[in-house]
Amino acid sequence: MPAKTVKNEKTRIGFLGAGKMAEAILAALIRNGIAPAAQILACEIQSERRAFIRRRYQVAVTASPADVAKNCDVIFLAVKPQDLDALLAQISPLLGKKQVLVSIAAGKTLAHLQKQVGAGVRLVRVMPNLAVMVGEGMSVFCLGRHARPADRGLAKKLLGCCGRVEELDERHMDVVTALSGSGPAFFAYAMLAMADAAKAEGLPAGPARLLAEQTMLGAAKFLLETGREPAEFIQAVASPKGTTAAGLTVLDASDLRATLAKTIQAAARRSRELSAG
């Protein structure tokens, strides 16, 4: 049985910007039956990118942001943060209270966005991460003051098709940015270090990377699907006086926890600086 569309057959979803993140969300909407290609309009100023999106996904495309503002009920703001204010100044006279704007622009607060688009426009702020491109993203959202109760369900449906979704108060967004927004790079950093260590012990490069990646994926999947506590999981893997215990002894004696804490703190601090403008 096909999935229900986000609202009805007349609902149109627009994308202002058709970069990698926007493409991932657009593709997931179509792939999961949330919105057919005929209901999607993508705006992209680069002609080659615009042609690619039209050819690959069979959606309507335009170079004019006004086309999206005039014709779409749900609009993803997916341009670079530094380009967003000029874009909103251009389209704000065309926006109405029946539309929902979903911003994935890092560092742009709801208050800032509301000031740009005017009172009454419904806003949803989202922090996705790069894993939406493979359907395993982590997206955190918060609602603007003019958003309606139904917009909560709308956000969950739109974002849930490309990973997991969580609603949090906006005051948490800087930490969210550090943990799940920047976090994929930090996990990849640790994975690479482990693979390099395995290569130094004689394992070929290809298998070392595969083992490290699949082990990281499997551990995360196990914890998510079983709900087991990480500490309990660690103890389940670590037999007394075994190989895992030997490695954990090194970790426990290191400054790894403090280093990771400083990593998240630095990323969150930078997010606050960017939000302050």
N, C-alpha and C positions, 0 to 999 in steps of 0.2 A: 504494500500500500504506500503510495508516494507521500512524502512529508508535506505538511501544510506550509503554505507560503506565510510570510511574516504578517500579513494583514488580509489582503484580498487580491484578486487578480489585477486590480488597478493600481496597486501600490508600486511606486517606482523608487528604486534605490540608486543614488548618485554617488560618484566618487570624484572629489576634487583632488586630483593627483592620482597617477596610476603607476606608482613605483612598486618596488618588491612587496612591501607590506600590504599595500592596497590590492595588488594582484592576488596575494595569498588569500585575503578575505573574500575578494570577488570570486575567486575560483572555488573556495569552500562553499559559498552560498549557492552556486550553481550545482556543484558536485553532490551536495547533500539535499537538493531539492527545496531549499529555503526560498530561493527566488530564481525563476527561470531567466535565461539570458535576455529575453525580450523585456524584462522589467528593469534592466540595469543600464545606466548611462555613465560612461567614464569620460572625465575631462582630463586631457593631458596636452601640455603645450608642445612637447617634442613630437614631431610628426612621425618619426620612425617608431617610437614607443607607442604612439596612438594606433598606428597601423598594425603593430604586433598584437596589441590587446584586442582589436576588432577581429583580426584574423584567427587568433587562437581561441577566443571565447565567444565569438559571434554576438558580442554586445554592441550597442550603439556607442559611438564615441563622438567627442566634440573638442574643439580647442577653446571654446567659450565657457567660462565659469557661469555666466548668466544663464546659459541653457540649462545647467544643472539646477541653479537656484529657482528658476521659473517652473521646472517640470518634475522635480523629484520631491517625494514625501520624506524620505530619509536620506541624509547627506553625510557621507564620511569626509571629514577634513583630513586629508592625507598628504598635504604638502609639507615641505620642510618648515620647522618652527619659525625660522627667520623670514619666510615668505608669507606666513599666515596672516599677519595684520593687514598687509596691503590687499590680500585676497578678500578678507572679510569686509574691508572698507568698500570694495567694489561690489560685493553681492548683498550687503546688509539691507539696502533699500528694497530688495526683491524678496526678502524672507518674511514668512508669516508664522503665526502661532500654531498652525496645523503641521508645521514641519519639525523634524527632529534632526539636530546636528550632532553627529558623533565625532568627537575630536580625538585623533591618535597622535596629536602633536605634543611631543615631550616638553615639559616645563610651562605649558600654557594653562593657567588656572581657570577654574570656572568663572571666577569674578572677572578676570581679564577677558575671557571670551564673551561673557555677557555684556560687558561694556562695549565691545566691538560690534556685536550684532543687534544690540538694543533689547529693551525690556520685553518680556513675553515669549521670546524665542526659546524653545525647549532644547536643552543641552545635555549631552552625556560625554563625560571625559573618560578616556580609556588609556591604560598603559598595557599594550600587548607586548609580546616578545617575538624574536625571530623564528621561534619554533612553530608559529602559526603557519609557516610555509610548508610544514610537513604534517599539519593537523594535530600537533601536540603542543600548541601554544598555551601560555598562561596569560590570561587577560584579566585585569582588575579595572572595575569601573566605578564611577560615582555620578550621581544625578545632579543637574543644576536645579536651582530653586523653582523654575517654572516647569520642570518636567512633571509629567503625569504618572500616576501609579502604573499605568499600562506600559510606560516607557521602560520600566525595570524588566518586565518580561521580554520586551522587544530587544533590549540590549543582551539579555541572556541567550535569546534565540539566535541573534545575529552573530554573536561572538562564540557561542557554544559549538558551532559547527566547525571551528578550527582549533579546538582544544578545551581547556577548562576555564571556568569563569568564576570570579569572586567579586562581590560588591563590598567596598570598604569606604569609610569616611575619607574625604579628600585630604584630611590632615596626615594620612598615612602614605600619600602618593610618592613622597620623596624616598621613603624607605622601600616602597614597592618597586620604584624605579631601580634602586640599588640592587635589590634581591632578585626579582624576576625579570626586570628589564635588562640590566647589565649582567645578571647572574649567568646566563648561558656562556658568556666569555670566560667567566671565572671557573666554571665547571670544565670547560674545554681546556683551560690552562692547566688544571689539575690532571685531567685525563692525559694531556700531552706529556706532562712531567712523568707520569707513571709509565707511559709507553716508552719514553726515552730511557727510563731506568731499566725497563725490561730489555731494551735493545742493548744496553750496556752489559747486561748479563748474558748476552748471546742470542736473544730471540730476534728473528728477522723482522725488518721494519713493518711489513704488511701485516703479519699475524699479531705483532705487538699492538698496532693501532686497533685492529679488529677486536682483540681481546679486551683492550681498555675501554673502547666505545660500547661494546655489547655488555660488558660488566657494569658500566655506569648506567646504561639504559635498564638493564635487568634489576639492579638494586632499587632504582627509582620506581619502576613499575611494580615491584614486589611490595614496597612500602605503601604506595598509593592504593593498590588493589586489596591489600590485606588489612590496612589500617594499623599495622604493628608499629610500636614505638621504635625509633632508630636505635636507642640503647639496647632494647631487647633483641633487635635484629643483629646487632653487633655481637652480642653474647651468644646468639645462636650459631653464628659463623665461627666464633673463636673457641676452639677446643683448648682445654688447659695444656699449657706447654707445647702447643702446636705452632704451625707456621703463622696463622693469623695473630695469635697472641704475641709472637716474636715481633711482628710488624707493629702491632698496637703499642707495644712497650716503647718503641721509637717515637711514635706519634705522641704518646702521652708525655714523653720527656721533652718534646719540642715546643716551639712557640706557635704552632700551627693555629690553634684556636685564637690566640691574640692577633695573629696576622690576618686571619679571615675577618675578625671583628673590625680591624682597622680598614680592611678592604671595603666592607659594607659601609662603614662610617664615612670613608672618603667619597664613595659614590653618592651616598645620600646627601652629604654636604654640598657636593657639586650640583646636585639636582636642586637643592634649595637656592643656590646662587643663581642658577639659570631661571628658576621660577620668579626670583626677585627682579629679574631683568637687568 
